[in-house]
Amino acid sequence: MKKQKTWVEVSKDNLIHNIQTLKGLVGDRVFCPAVKANAYGHGIVEVAPYVLTGGADWLAVDALFEAKKLKESGIESPIYIMGYVLNNELKEAVKEGFRFVVYNKETIIELGKISRDCNIHLKIETGNNRQGIALGDLPEIVDLLSKNPCINVEGVATHFADIEDTTDHSYAEEQIENFKKGIEILENGGVRPAYAHCANTAAVILFPHTYLNFVRAGIGIYGMWPSNETYVSAVKANKADIELRPALTWKTIIAQIKNLKEGEYIGYGRTYRTTHDTRLAVLPVGYYDGYDRGLSNNAFVIIHGKRAPVRGRVCMNMIMVDVTHIPEAKVEDEVILLGKDGGEKVSAELMGSWANTINYEITTRINERIPRVIV
């Protein structure tokens, strides 16, 4: 790779380790990791082959364009679209052989007009109140499906609302019971899906009874825990020995070094004023790239294995860091924005705490134009 202003490195070994770790927990169930949102920021096309090498059977995406991108890159495994497919996209989705989620009668009616065999996964609403068919509406859906024999209900799914953000999992258990009721309604109506799935990463780690015969792991395959609460629950359940290894490192370079006097201001709004003579490094990365503006005066990067605090506001395409204590720092030296070097580390969780958000958002918001490199 030629020199870049900013780039992302993804560890092949760590990625495969994480997939094999989670796959080892679920055994012979269909393992369908989520590579949506540009593989949680890791690069959908770049990492997909290694996700399959690690043991994935299917791949899950959010949208038709992601599924097409994978197929065009040479991926031959089944691809499951978990997000909404527009009516005007259904014909193409069916033609390409993609599996996709359905939870509207309007979608079923449109699929009936296509008159071509397709595989769908019905999403049942069990308490998240996002995508899903209410239990009371399932008989109508069953009746509609009976009039459209070209539609094969290959799977039935639901999604947990509160399995990651708490150590009290009673609500999740209620959702599982609702899911069972929904499956029973379908079966009584003659709809018998081959697959049933609800388990995400937290469920894979904590609750084997949620595996059913198909699991959808997400954040864990990239080496990140879903939440602190999930880790605490794992400790309580004597499962804390499960090792997840972060796969992503985000880097940039030093574009300029300048010397400032005590009392000079740095950046827009003059939000930082030097308290001593300062050696300042300008880095060519900003909130357009995904480096959150909330990190202004609130974060550090790693240069030559040392912390360099962010000074002033994060700009659209630049940030400034204090390298007074790093005399060896020079123009075009490598800088770690997210990752580790020696004993210093900036994790997605730490960066999320600085920006008042979660690890998921930190990695998925890294701009897609930034190169992803498998290392």
N, C-alpha and C positions, 0 to 999 in steps of 0.2 A: 504494500500500500504506500502510495506517495504521501508526502507530508500533508497533514490536514490541520485546520485550525481547531477542530474538535472532532472526536470520534468515540465510538463505544466498542469495547472489547468484550467478547463473550467467551467464557471458559467452556470448551467442549467437555472436558473431563468433569467439571462440576455439574454441568447440565445433565449429563448422562448419569452421574452418581445420584442426583436427586430423583430422576425418573425411575431408576432401578430401585431406589429406597422405597418410594411410594408404591411402585408396581409390586414389590416384594410383600407389601402389607396386604394388598387386595387379591393376590393370587391369580386365579385363572379368569377373573371377571374381565369384561372388555374395558380396556384402559384408554380413556379418551381425554388427553390433556387439552387445555384451552390455550390456543395460540392467537386468540383475538387481540385487538388493540396492539397490532404489530408485535405479537408475542410478549405482551406486557412491557413493551419498549425494547425488547431484546433483538428484534428483527425477525419477522415472520418467515420470510423466505430463507434467511440464513440459518435459523435454528431448527426449522421443521425436519430436515433430514436426520438431525442428531436426536431429536425427540423420538422419532421412529426407531432409530438405532438403539436408543435406550430401552425400548420395550413398549412404546405406545402402539395401540391397535388402530385407533381412529384419531382424527384431529378435529377440534372444535373451534369454530370462528364465530364472529358476530354477524357478518354481512356477506352478501353474495360476492362483492368485489374481492373480499379476502379469500373466499373459496376459489374463485377464478385464478387469483394470483398464485395460490398454492398449486392448482392443477397445471397452470401454464409453466410452473417451475419444475414440473416433472413428478410431483407427488401423486402416488397411485392409491394410497390408503383411502378408506371411506372418510368423507368430510361432512361434518354436522354443523349446520348453521343455527346458532342459538338465538340470534336476534330476529327482528321482524323482516320478512321478505315482502317487498311491495307486490301488489297485484300484477303490475306490469313487468315484474321480474320472475314471476312464477314459472312461466313457460321455459325460460332459459335455465332456471334452477332444476326443473324436472328433466330437461333435455341433457344437462350435464351430469345427471345422476347424483346430485347432492341430496343428502338428507337435510330436513329442516323442521324447525319447530312450528306448530300451528296451535292457535288458541282462539281464532275468530271463525264464526260460521261463514263470513264473507270470503275468507281464504278458501274454505272447503268448496264453496259454490264456484269460485274461479277455477280451482283445480279440476272440478267436474267438467268444466267447459273445454279443458285441454284434451280430455279423453286419452290420456296416456298414463301408463302405470307409473306410480311414484311412491316413495317411502317417506312418511312423515312421523314426527314425534309430537304427541299431544302434550301440552303443558297444563298441568292441573294447579289451580290456585288453592294453596293450603294455609295461607296466613302471611305471606309476604306482600300481597296486594300490589304486585307488579305484573308481569306477564302471567297469564293463566286463565283457565276456564273454571268458574265457580262450580262447586259440587252440584248445586241445584240445576245448572245449565247442561250438565253432561248428558242427560237423556235426550235432549234436543240434538246435541252433537252426534250422539250415537245414531239417531234416526236419520240425520242428514248423511252420515257416512254410509249407511245401508243403501242409500240411493245412488251412491257413487263408488261402484266396485273397483274402479281403477286406483282408488286411494288405499294404500296399505298402511295401516297404523303399525309401524315397525317398533315404536317405542313410546313410553309414557314417562313424563318427567315432572319434577317440581324443584323449587329452590328455597333453601333455608333463609329465614329472615334474621335469625339471632343465634347463630351457632358459633360465631367468631367473637362477638363483642361482650360476652358474658361467661362466667363460670357456672351459671345456673342454666342448664340445658333443658328445662322442663318445657319451654315453648317449642323447642325443636322436636321434642318427643311428641307434642300435640300435633305438629305438622306431619310427622311420620304416620300417625294414626289417621289423619285426614287423607293422606296420600293413599293409604291402604283402602280407605272407604271409596276413594275415587277409582282406584283400580278395580275394586269389586263391582262398582256401577258399570264400568266398561265391560267387564267380563260377563256380567249378567245380561248385557245387551249384545253379546256375541263378539265383542271387540277384545281380542287377546294379543296384546303386543308381545313381541319376542323379548324386548328389553324394558327394564324399569330402572330409572336412575334419579338420584337426588344427592349423592355424596360429592362434596367439594373437598378441598385440601384438609380443612379442619375436621370434617367428618371422617376422612380417610385415616387421619392420625388418631382420632379419639373413639370412633364408634363403628366397629366392624358390622354391626347389624344394619347399618345404612348402605352397605355396599350393594346389596341386591345382586344384579348380574352385570352392572355397567356403572362405571364411576367417571366423574368429570373433575379431575384435579386441575387447579389453576396456579395460584401464586407459589405453591410449594415446589413445583418443578423448576422454578427459577432460583430456588435456594432461600426463599423468604418465608417466615412464619406469617400466617394470616393475621395474627394479633398477639399482643402480650397475654391476653386472656386465654388464647389457645395454648400458649406455651405453659402458663400456670396450670391449666387443666391437664396438660400432658404430664407435668411434674406430679400432680396429685394422683394420676393414673399410672405412675411409674413408667411413663413412655418418653421421658425427657432425653433418653439416649438416642432418639431419632435425630440423625445429623443431616441438616440441610445446609448446603454450601452456596452462598451467593455466587451467581454466574456472571454478573455484570460489573464492569469497570468503565466509568465515563472519564475521559481525559480531554485536556486542552493543552495549550502552550502559553508561554509568556510572550506577549507581543511588544512590550516596551517596559523599561525600568527607568524610573525618574526619582530624583531626590527632592524631598520637600522639607521646609523648615518647620520648626515648632509653631503651631498656631495657624497653619494653612488648612483650608477646607478641601474636602474630597467629594466630588460628585454632585448630581442634581440635588437641589434643595439644601445644600451645605449641611447634610445630616451628620457628617463626621468632621471633627476638627482634630488635627494632630496634637498630641501632648508632648511630643519629642521630635527631634529631627528624624525623618522617616524615609526609608527606601521603599518605594511603592512599585508594584508590578501590575501592569494592565493585561487582562486576559480577554481574548476575543470570543467570549461566550456570554449570553444574557438570557433574558426571559423569553425571547423569541425561540431560543434553542431549547427551552424547558427548564432553565435555571430560575427557579421561582423568585419573584420580586420580594416575597416574604423573607428571603434569606439576607436581605440588606442589613448590614451591621450586625449579623446574627449567626454567621456560619464561618467555617474555615475550610480551606482546601489543603492539599498535601503537596509540598515541594521538597524534593530531596529528603523525604522521610520526616519532614517537620511541618507543623501546623502553620498556615499563613492565614490570618483572619481577614474576612471580607470587610472592607472599609467603604462606607458610602452606599448609596442606593445601587441595586442591581439595575443596569441599563438594558435596553432592548438587545444589544449585541455585545456588551462588555461588562466586566466587573473589575474591581480594583482590590488588591490584597496587599497586606503589609509583609514585606520580606526583609525588614531591617535586620532581623536575627538570622537571616539565611544569606550570608555574604556571597556564597558560591552561586546563587541564582543568577541566571543570565537569559538574554533573549532567545526564544525558541526552546528553552528547557521544557520538559514534560511536566504537566500539572495534573494531579488526580482530583477530580471534583467529587466523584463517588467511587469508593473502592478502598483499598488498603495499600500501604507501603511500609514494610517493617512492622513496627509496633503501633503505628498510627492508622486509624480507619475512619472513614465516613460511610456509614451504612445508610441504606434507604430508610431505615427506621429512624436513625438520628436526623437525617435531613428532613424527614417528614415531621418530626417533632419541632424542628426549627421553623418550618413553614406552616405549622398547625394543620397538618394533613396526615395521610397514611402512606405506607411504603408503596402500595399499588399506584397511587397517583404520581409519586416521584418518578418511577421508571417509565410508566406509560406516557408521560408528558414529554419525554425526551423527543425532540423533533424528529420525524421520520426521515427527513432529508439527511440527517447526520449518518455517516457510514457506520455499519455494524460489521465488525471483523471477528471471525471465529479464531480463537487462539488455543 
